[in-house]
Amino acid sequence: MIERGRRLENGHLTTRKPRMRLLMPKLLVENTVGLDSNVRRVWRCIEDKSTRVIRLCGIGGVGKSTLLKKVSNEFHNQNHDFDFVIWVKVYRQEDYIEQVQEAIRKKLDISDGIWNECSGEEEKAAQIYRVLKTKKFVLLLDDVWERFDLLRLGIHLQSDHWNRSKVIFTTRSVELCNAMGAQETIEVECLPPDQALLLFRMTVGENILNNDPELSKLAEIIATRCGGLPLALLTVGRAMASRRNPAEWRHAAELLQSNPSEIEGMAAHVFPLLKFSYDSLNNATAQNCFKYGSIFPKDYNIRIDELIDLWMGEGFLDGSNPRDQAEYIVGTLKLAYLLESDESKQCVRMHDIVHDMAMWLARDQGKNRNKVLVAKSGTVTYQELTKWEGANWISLWGSSSRVNIDYSPSCNHLSSLLFRDTLLKSFPSGFFNSMPALKVLDLSGNQGLVEIPDIGNVKTLQHLNLSLTRIAELPAGLVKLTNLRCLLLDHTANLKRFPKEVISSLLLLQVYSKINGVLEYFDPVEVPADAEVAFLDALECLNHINKICITIFAASSVDKILESYILRSCIRKLTIMDCKGLISLCFTQEFGNLERLAISGCYSLKEIMLSEWCKLGNLREVYVGVCPLLLNLNFLAYAKNLETLTIIDCELLAVVTSEIIAFPALKTISLTRLRNLSSICPSPRCFPSLSEIEVSQCSLLMKLPFDLDTANLLQKIRGETEWWNGLIWDDEAIWDACRSKFVSTSSRPLQKKKDQASTSSLCVTFVGQLFDDLEASCKYVEALGPWTILK
């Protein structure tokens, strides 16, 4: 038997030399909360022989570098057989490859003499490879900002089959993560509220917080306003660590909301670090688009199509296809963690601290506070109006905002003016004449606004949004706005006429939208069919039109759209309302951009068909209501991305679809007053993604098409208790999986008042789809008062 520590070599016993390990010295790490679980995840990846490249990504200031330091320190605590642990901070400079090589060679103790004899990057890489090819190592790269081939450094993991070396890098770019060939990604996320408060309290010190009970409450407010971003929590925590006066804390909480750059350390440390992501965009257009996000309030879910329309209005987009260019920019900002997606993928938002940084940049790094003015509520006073004179962008939001404008400030630099959902009722005559640079005017949601003063002198205007107002006539001078690109008139129930001569004069128009909801036709006005077709003719003749959202009332208009390639390709949202004589609707050509389809009050409509070469690939929302002769909706089987389906009052509808594989992306389905509906679809495979179903007054529907897999995916089933108790189940396990998700809806005798309330609820559901915002839907319903939807 050979003793431990000795080995047999050429017939002789020799003593084994201990393996030489060169680790990083233990690195100093600041207070941390919530990183230990990620350290364990990284270590599992290190132990996994198949994982060679590990990426740590996330927004700037979230703690990626701190996590990497803790991983480096972990090599002092864990058993392992790595020969080298090498840490390199990657600086943003042209010769960063040489900088990284220099740091590696010092760790490997390659002599100055050998190194200086190397003529360039390739020879230096060869020297590094010569040392590392027989070693097992971990290379830790902090803050990688550009893709590069590891071979340029002398790192050749593919040839290192025996030693199983690792590369771990941090980056704030998802795009870079995908380009570096990592097998494992760990996304470092912002802290949840409880951990954020803990880190903030640790940084401030309990001795300060215990000085006054009010400070603990203010600490919660301030920690919340830091959005869980560790860098912000640490920076603000240090700034407050020597302050004991509650008044100072209240002021700091207010500054975080209104002007965070004034808090000590934010402008000097937090924003410059986040600005690195902004600078890395390397594109002035993308940078301008990002800064424009500061015009929205914090925590605001911004519809992507709305954002693109505003960018177009500001003139940021200069490509031949501006909408595709804008989608690319949105993707770029997401990849840089400057925008976040919501679950629907239809909206984006900014992290609160990223929003603060965008505002700081838009205000010339805090040097010009009045350059961008954003208020979520309040009253516009004379003093506020005087600030407008130096502003580029102004936005005012919220139903509590009282806007009484009694004079016209001189706003020579103002390019965007947004008044959303305020109590604004009127403007002084000639108000917009003092805004010679105005490009974007958004007055949507001001339901008390009945008239707009003459805007004919605002020659620069490119974006006009008057949606959800009570205007009865188009603003005077609209025909003179020859630079107008985007005209939005959704849910303007009082606006009955739009002369084709006006639309024909807007030669640069790219976006036209006038979608009307069912609610708006409690006092319908007959629209002459020939006038509607003539208007479509005028739209079709616009050379730059690329997005149309429209409501039509005549069967001849349906034919016009189906026959026109331009109209079909441009229509994004289509509502067909009260079409008399429309018996069959046949989509025979491609509607590649159609996102939302609503059909209501078409009493003679019996079938909706789709030719085999017609595609509805972008269709995500469908509403079908009050079509009593309609038998099925088989055409929707070809809408592979459909997410929301609402069907109301279709008396003869017996089956939603007879197609076996129909709705791969459907998440929500609502079925109301379908008296003959006995089947939704023939197979549970129709609903692989369904999360919610609502059934009301569908007494013949006795079975739900779910198997155990789809039942487990469901989150909610809504319906009357009597209906639920009468359902037939083929498998008790499916019933058991569904019963915890059932939510009973009250079933009451139909009375006039209660029936009206029921109808209101029904309509809010539909209008919510059209408004993309339930709060806006409810406000609209309140404003209308008593009305009737069904004939």
Secondary structure, 3 states (H helix, E strand, C coil): CCCCCEEEECCEEEECCCCCCECCCCCCCCCCCCCHHHHHHHHHHHHCCCCCEEEEECCCCCCHHHHHHHHHHHCCCCCCCCCEEEEEECCCCCCHHHHHHHHHHHHHCCCHHHHHHCCCHHHHHHHHHHHHCCCCEEEEEECCCCCCCHHHHCCCHHHCCCCCCEEEEEECCHHHHHHCCCCEEEECCCCCHHHHHHHHHHHHCHHHHCCCHHHHHHHHHHHHHCCCCHHHHHHHHHHHCCCCCHHHHHHHHHHHHHCHHHCCCHHHHHHHHHHHHHHCCCCHHHHHHHHHHHHCCCCCCEEHHHHHHHHHHHCCCCCCCHHHHHHHHHHHHHHCCCCEECCCCCEEECCHHHHHHHHHHHCCCCCCHHHEEEECCCEECHHHHHHHHHCCEEEEECCCCEECCCCCCCCCCCCEEEEECCCCCCCCCCHHHHCCCCCEEECCCCCCCCCCCCCCCCCCCCEEECCCCCCCCCCCCHHHCCCCCEEECCCCCCCCCCCHHHHHHCCCCCEEEECCCHHHHCCCCCCCHHHHHHHHHHHHCCCCCCEEEEEECCHHHHHHHHHCHHHHHHEEEEEEECCCCCCEEEECCCCCCCCEEEEECCCCCCEEEECCCCCCCCCCEEEEECCCCCCCCHHHHHCCCCCEEEEECCCCCCECCCCCCCCCCCCEEEEECCCCCCECCCCHHHCCCCCEEEEECCCCCCCCCCCHHHHHHCCEEEECHHHHHCCCCCCHHHHHHHHCCEEECCCCCCCHHHHHHHHHHHHHHHHHHHHCCHHHHHHHHHHHCCCCCCC
